[in-house]
Amino acid sequence: MLRALLNTTVGRMSPARRFAVSWGAGANDFLPILFLLAATVLLMVGVMNLSFGRL
């Protein structure tokens, strides 16, 4: 019963809104930080790959 209630309430919302609700009200503040963090990690992995690939 709880699952059905959850499905109907979540089903009425758009995916973005569902994401924001699941992450809390402050999701808009964290999204840019999360994006920058992901970009930094990818950059670091790329640099590590290049430096270790030459060894």
Order of alpha helices (4+ residues) and beta strands (2+ residues): alpha-alpha-alpha
